[in-house]
Structures are given as C-alpha cells and as structure tokens.
Amino acid sequence: MIITWSQTQTQRLNELDAPQREMERRFESAETREHAYKRLEKQLVADHRRALDEFRRTGSRPALCKLESILVDVLIKEGFVQVTTPIIMSRGLLAKMSIGADHPLQSQIFWVDRNKCLRPMLAPHLYYILVDLLRLWERPVRIFEVGPCFRKESKGALHASEFTMLNLVEMGLSTDDRENRIRELGTLVSKAAGIKDFHFETVHSEVYGNTLDIAAGGDNTEIGSSAMGPHPLDRPWKITDNWVGIGFGLERLLMVAKNANNLAKMGRSLTYLNGIRLNI
C-alpha cells in the first residue's frame, strides 16, 4: 500500500515551506514515511534558522514593508498623491457604497459599536476625500492609500482577516479610454511588485458589478480588482467625472511574486517574521 504524508505532517511541512516535490512524495510504509519526515523537518528547520539569522544580520525590513515603500515611490513618480485615512469607518459611509443590512459583505465586518467598524475597504474614505479635492485641485486628481483592512474571512490560504490594501484612484480623466488606463496602472503596480506573468480578466464584484481584475500565477490568483466611473455608486457623492480605480492586496502580490503557498506568511503575524516560521 502506498501512503502519503499524514495531515499533521502536511501542515507542518507547509509551515516550513517544503518544496512541492517533497509534498508529493509517496511511501511504501509508515516507518519509511516517519524516517523521511524527521530528516526533512530537521533540514527545513535548519534552513529557517539560517534565514532568521541572516535577516537579523542584515538589519532588514519585512518584505511587506519593502513592497509598500516600492509602490509608494512608483505611484508618486506617476503623479499620485498619498493620503492616510482612519481605520475606523462609519456605518453611514458603508451605506453610501450600497453596503446595507442585506449586503453579503455585512457578515464579514468587524463592528466596533452600532455605528462604527474596522474598515473592510479603503474606497468609502477615498470617496469622502475626493469630494473636497475635486473642488480644490485641477483635474485629473490622482490619489492613493496603503493601509490595513479587516474582514471576517474563512476561505483558506488566499484570505486573511487582516490584510494590507493599496487603492489608487485617478479622477477627472481627459479621455474616455478608461479600460486602457486601468491596464496601464495595473501593469505599473504589478511589475513594480516583481510580477511578470499576469493578465486582465472581467469578473463580477459584489460592490461594483462587472470589473476588470488582474490575475497572476499558475493558480490564476486575483492580485488586483478595478472599477471605473461614472458609476451608480458615485451619485451619493455627487461625482460625475470619468475615473478609474484599482485595489491591490499587498500580501497577495508578495505571495505570487515569491511563489508562496500561504497568505499568512506574507502579512502581519505572530508566528512568521518576513515569511520565516518562528516555531522552530
């Protein structure tokens, strides 16, 4: 009888970033498997210890922090202005995004009290700021924000309850070719994140309807989702300009760029430092 790694062994080897060829190994007996597991785990633990020591010696920064700096610099050179908005969001701003009591996203929101929550997205606050900036600045107005968002996610390795979003918006376009501008900006960010193999595809969003998303990697992982306007969601804000916007998950970008198998290794964590397992 041919057997595979046990469930516990598989979980541990995944935590230690075992190569795919090792994860796919087959064994003729439990004794052979146990011997192979002990040897492989010892090797992987040693690899993680070396990586952790190297990280300390170089005085480095986590890849998530490095990526944020890279993307900030790239977008500023493209003429965008960085903004920072509160992490706590009002129920009223979500309602303006059509996220009411019956919306699917409601079950994923972390509520602080009856009228405030941890923001599940950046868009409502960016809309709020844009109302003033469109009045004060010449068009086009280009802004972006990078920061944490929170959702009660339970969909496995590609989702996390706390994640880092980059949301960029260009409003007051002088051209109607919005799809081409989305492709330009999506390509700019994807390449800056070190992703070479990506493509655009049309999908349905629970908030914006049909959108042009960016997918990458062998598993066709979504790394960015776009929207364009004028859009029905603009009406509560009295915005009538042509615009494009794209939201990226930074942990997703890192996961695809590094060919990693778990989003948890890429983000804020108590068990990983820069993707290196601490339980070793």
HUUR-V352705 format. One record per pair of residues at least 4 apart in sequence whose ideal C-beta (glycine too) atoms are under 8 Angstrom apart, sorted by the first residue. I is the first residue (numbers start at 0). J is the second residue. D is the distance in Angstrom with one decimal. If there is no record, write none. Layout:
I J D
I J D
This chain:
0 27 7.7
1 25 4.9
1 26 7.1
1 27 6.5
2 25 7.1
2 26 5.3
2 27 7.8
2 28 7.5
2 29 6.7
2 32 6.2
3 9 7.8
3 24 7.5
3 25 6.1
3 26 7.4
4 8 4.1
4 9 4.7
4 12 6.6
4 22 7.2
4 24 7.3
4 32 6.9
4 36 7.0
5 9 6.8
5 32 7.7
6 10 6.5
7 11 6.5
8 12 6.1
8 32 7.8
8 36 5.3
9 13 6.3
9 22 7.1
10 14 6.5
11 15 6.5
11 40 6.6
12 17 3.9
12 21 6.9
12 22 6.2
12 36 7.9
12 39 7.0
12 40 7.3
12 43 7.2
13 17 6.8
13 22 7.4
13 260 6.2
13 261 6.7
14 276 5.3
14 278 7.4
15 40 6.9
15 43 3.9
15 44 6.8
15 46 7.8
15 47 6.4
15 276 5.8
15 279 7.6
16 43 7.0
16 47 7.9
16 259 7.4
16 260 7.5
16 264 7.8
16 274 7.8
16 276 7.8
17 21 4.6
17 22 5.6
17 39 6.6
17 43 6.0
18 22 7.3
19 23 6.3
20 24 7.5
21 39 6.0
24 35 6.9
26 31 4.7
26 32 4.0
26 35 6.7
27 31 5.8
28 32 7.0
29 33 6.2
30 34 6.6
31 35 6.4
32 36 6.1
33 37 6.5
34 38 6.6
35 39 6.0
36 40 6.0
37 41 6.4
38 42 6.6
39 43 6.3
40 44 6.1
41 45 6.5
42 46 6.5
43 47 6.5
44 48 6.4
44 279 4.6
45 49 6.5
46 50 6.4
47 51 6.2
47 275 5.4
47 276 5.3
47 279 4.9
48 52 6.4
48 279 6.1
49 53 6.3
50 54 6.4
50 275 5.0
51 55 6.7
51 272 6.9
51 275 5.0
51 277 7.8
51 279 7.9
52 56 6.3
53 57 6.2
54 59 5.3
54 272 6.9
54 273 5.6
54 275 6.6
59 273 7.2
60 64 4.4
60 65 5.4
61 65 7.1
61 272 7.1
61 273 4.5
62 66 6.1
62 253 5.6
62 257 7.4
62 265 7.1
62 273 5.8
62 274 6.7
63 67 6.6
63 163 6.5
63 249 6.1
63 250 6.9
63 253 6.4
63 265 6.4
63 266 6.3
63 267 7.5
64 68 6.7
65 69 6.4
66 70 6.3
66 192 6.1
66 249 5.7
66 252 6.5
66 253 6.0
67 71 6.2
67 145 5.3
67 163 7.3
67 165 7.9
67 249 6.5
68 72 6.4
69 73 6.4
69 191 5.6
69 192 7.4
70 74 6.2
70 145 6.9
70 165 5.8
70 188 6.3
70 191 5.8
70 192 6.9
70 247 8.0
70 249 7.7
71 75 6.3
71 81 6.1
71 145 6.6
72 76 6.5
73 77 6.5
73 187 6.4
73 188 7.2
73 191 4.5
74 79 4.1
74 81 7.4
74 143 5.3
74 167 6.3
74 187 7.9
74 188 7.7
75 79 6.1
75 80 7.6
75 81 6.9
77 141 7.4
77 184 7.8
77 187 6.5
78 141 5.3
79 141 4.3
79 142 6.3
79 143 5.0
79 167 6.2
79 169 7.7
80 141 6.5
80 142 5.2
80 143 7.6
81 142 7.5
81 143 6.0
81 144 6.9
81 145 7.5
82 125 7.3
82 128 5.8
82 142 5.2
82 143 7.3
82 144 5.2
83 144 6.5
83 146 6.9
84 121 7.1
84 124 3.7
84 125 7.2
84 127 7.7
84 128 6.8
84 144 6.2
84 146 7.6
85 118 7.6
85 124 6.9
86 117 6.2
86 118 5.8
86 146 7.0
86 147 6.5
87 111 6.1
87 115 5.3
87 116 7.3
87 117 6.6
87 118 7.1
88 92 5.6
88 93 6.6
88 115 6.9
88 116 5.7
88 117 7.3
88 118 4.1
88 119 7.7
88 123 6.2
88 124 6.7
89 93 7.4
89 114 6.1
89 115 5.9
90 94 6.3
90 113 7.5
90 114 4.8
90 115 7.0
90 116 7.0
91 95 6.7
91 114 7.5
92 96 7.1
92 123 3.9
92 124 7.0
92 126 7.8
92 127 6.7
93 98 4.2
93 99 8.0
93 108 7.7
93 116 7.3
93 119 7.9
93 123 6.3
94 98 6.7
94 99 5.8
95 123 6.5
95 126 7.2
95 232 7.7
95 235 4.4
95 236 7.0
96 120 7.8
96 122 6.5
96 123 5.4
96 126 7.8
96 206 6.3
96 232 6.1
97 102 6.8
97 206 7.0
97 232 6.3
98 102 4.5
98 104 5.3
98 105 6.8
98 206 7.1
99 105 7.5
100 105 6.2
101 105 7.3
102 205 7.2
103 107 7.9
103 205 5.4
104 108 6.6
104 119 6.2
104 150 7.7
104 205 6.3
104 206 7.4
106 151 6.9
107 119 6.4
107 150 4.2
107 151 4.5
107 152 6.8
108 116 4.9
108 117 7.7
108 119 5.5
108 150 7.2
108 151 7.3
109 116 5.9
109 117 4.3
109 119 7.9
109 149 5.0
109 150 7.7
109 151 6.7
109 160 7.9
110 115 7.3
110 116 4.8
111 115 4.4
111 116 5.9
111 117 6.7
117 148 7.8
117 149 4.0
118 123 7.6
118 124 7.0
118 148 5.6
118 149 6.8
119 148 5.9
119 149 6.3
119 150 4.9
120 148 5.9
120 164 7.1
120 166 7.7
120 206 7.8
120 246 7.3
121 125 5.7
121 144 5.2
121 146 6.8
121 148 6.6
121 164 5.4
121 166 4.1
121 246 7.0
122 126 6.2
122 166 6.4
122 206 7.7
122 244 7.4
122 246 7.5
123 127 6.6
124 128 6.6
124 144 7.6
125 129 6.1
125 142 6.6
125 144 6.4
125 166 6.1
125 168 5.7
125 244 7.9
126 130 7.0
126 236 5.2
126 238 7.5
127 236 7.9
128 132 6.0
128 142 6.8
129 133 5.8
129 140 6.6
129 142 7.0
129 168 6.8
129 170 5.9
129 236 7.5
129 238 6.9
130 134 7.1
130 236 5.6
130 237 7.5
130 238 7.1
131 135 6.0
132 136 5.2
132 140 5.0
132 142 6.9
133 138 7.3
133 140 5.9
133 170 6.6
133 171 6.8
133 238 7.1
133 240 6.8
136 140 5.3
138 170 7.2
138 171 2.8
138 173 7.6
138 240 6.9
139 169 5.6
139 170 6.3
139 171 4.2
139 172 5.8
139 173 6.9
140 168 7.9
140 169 7.5
140 170 4.9
140 171 5.6
141 167 7.5
141 168 7.3
141 169 4.8
141 170 7.8
142 167 7.4
142 168 5.7
143 165 6.5
143 166 6.4
143 167 3.9
143 168 7.1
144 164 7.8
144 165 7.5
144 166 5.6
145 163 6.8
145 164 7.2
145 165 4.9
145 249 7.3
146 163 6.9
146 164 6.7
147 161 5.9
147 162 7.1
147 163 5.7
147 164 7.6
147 267 7.6
148 161 7.6
148 162 5.9
148 163 7.5
148 164 4.9
149 160 6.3
149 161 5.5
149 162 8.0
150 158 7.9
150 160 6.4
150 162 7.7
151 160 6.1
152 158 3.7
152 159 6.0
152 160 5.5
153 158 7.4
154 158 4.3
156 260 6.4
156 261 4.8
156 262 6.0
156 263 7.7
157 220 6.6
157 251 7.3
157 254 8.0
157 262 5.8
158 162 7.9
158 262 6.6
159 250 6.7
159 262 5.2
159 263 6.3
159 266 5.9
161 266 6.9
161 267 6.2
162 248 5.6
162 249 7.6
162 250 5.5
162 262 7.6
162 266 6.2
163 248 7.1
163 249 4.2
163 250 6.2
163 266 6.6
163 267 7.9
164 246 5.8
164 247 7.0
164 248 6.3
164 249 7.3
165 188 7.1
165 246 7.0
165 247 4.4
165 249 6.1
166 244 6.7
166 245 7.4
166 246 4.6
166 247 7.8
167 184 6.5
167 188 7.6
167 244 6.5
167 245 5.6
168 242 6.3
168 243 7.4
168 244 4.2
169 180 6.7
169 184 7.2
169 242 6.3
169 243 5.4
169 244 7.4
170 228 7.9
170 238 7.4
170 240 5.1
170 241 7.8
170 242 3.9
171 240 4.6
171 241 7.1
171 242 7.1
172 177 6.5
172 180 6.6
172 240 7.3
172 241 4.2
172 242 6.4
172 243 6.9
174 180 7.3
174 241 7.6
175 241 6.5
176 180 6.5
177 181 6.4
177 227 4.4
177 241 6.3
177 242 7.6
177 243 5.0
178 182 6.6
178 211 6.4
178 227 7.3
179 183 6.5
180 184 6.3
180 243 5.0
181 185 5.8
181 199 7.7
181 211 5.5
181 225 4.7
181 227 6.7
181 243 5.1
181 245 6.4
182 186 6.1
182 199 6.1
182 211 7.8
183 187 6.4
184 188 6.6
184 243 6.9
184 245 5.8
185 189 6.0
185 197 7.9
185 199 6.6
185 211 8.0
185 213 4.8
185 223 5.8
185 225 6.7
185 245 5.7
186 190 6.0
186 197 8.0
187 191 6.4
188 192 6.3
188 223 7.0
188 245 7.1
188 247 5.9
188 252 8.0
189 194 4.6
189 197 4.9
189 213 6.2
189 215 7.0
189 222 6.8
189 223 7.2
189 252 7.6
190 194 6.9
190 195 7.2
192 222 7.9
192 247 7.9
192 252 4.2
192 253 7.6
192 256 5.7
193 256 4.2
194 215 5.1
194 222 6.9
194 252 6.6
194 255 5.7
194 256 5.3
196 215 5.9
196 216 7.0
197 213 5.6
197 214 6.7
197 215 3.9
197 222 6.9
198 213 7.5
198 214 6.0
198 215 7.5
199 211 5.4
199 212 7.0
199 213 5.9
199 214 7.8
200 211 7.4
200 212 5.7
200 214 5.7
201 209 5.9
201 210 7.2
201 211 5.9
201 212 7.6
202 209 7.4
202 210 6.1
202 212 4.9
202 221 7.7
202 224 7.7
203 208 6.7
203 209 5.7
203 210 7.5
204 208 6.2
204 209 7.4
204 210 4.6
204 224 6.4
204 226 7.2
206 226 7.9
206 232 7.4
207 226 4.2
207 230 6.7
207 232 7.1
210 224 5.6
210 225 5.5
210 226 5.5
211 225 4.8
211 227 8.0
212 221 5.4
212 223 6.5
212 224 4.8
212 225 6.7
213 221 7.2
213 222 5.3
213 223 3.9
213 224 7.6
213 225 7.5
213 245 7.6
213 247 7.9
214 219 4.8
214 220 6.3
214 221 5.4
214 222 6.8
215 219 7.7
215 220 6.0
215 222 5.2
215 255 4.8
216 220 4.8
216 255 4.5
216 258 7.5
220 251 6.4
220 254 7.3
220 255 5.6
221 251 7.1
222 247 6.2
222 248 6.7
222 251 4.8
222 252 5.5
222 255 5.9
223 245 5.3
223 246 6.5
223 247 4.4
223 248 7.7
224 245 7.1
224 246 5.4
225 243 6.7
225 244 6.5
225 245 4.5
225 246 7.7
226 230 6.6
226 243 7.5
226 244 5.1
226 245 7.9
227 241 7.9
227 242 6.6
227 243 4.9
227 244 7.3
228 232 7.7
228 233 5.2
228 238 7.0
228 240 7.2
228 241 6.8
228 242 4.6
228 243 7.9
229 233 5.5
229 238 7.3
229 239 5.8
229 240 7.2
229 241 6.9
229 242 7.7
233 237 7.8
233 238 4.1
233 239 6.9
238 242 7.6
247 251 7.3
247 252 6.1
248 252 6.7
249 253 6.5
249 265 7.8
249 266 8.0
250 254 6.2
250 262 5.0
250 265 4.1
250 266 4.4
251 255 6.4
251 262 6.9
251 265 8.0
252 256 6.1
253 257 5.8
253 259 7.2
253 265 4.2
254 259 4.7
254 260 8.0
254 261 7.5
254 262 5.6
254 264 7.7
254 265 5.2
257 265 7.6
257 274 7.2
259 264 5.7
259 265 6.4
259 274 6.8
261 265 7.9
262 266 6.6
263 268 6.2
263 270 7.7
263 271 6.8
264 268 7.3
264 271 4.9
264 274 4.4
265 274 6.5
268 272 7.5
269 277 8.0
270 276 6.8
270 277 5.7
270 278 6.2
271 275 6.2
271 276 6.0
271 277 6.6
272 277 6.0
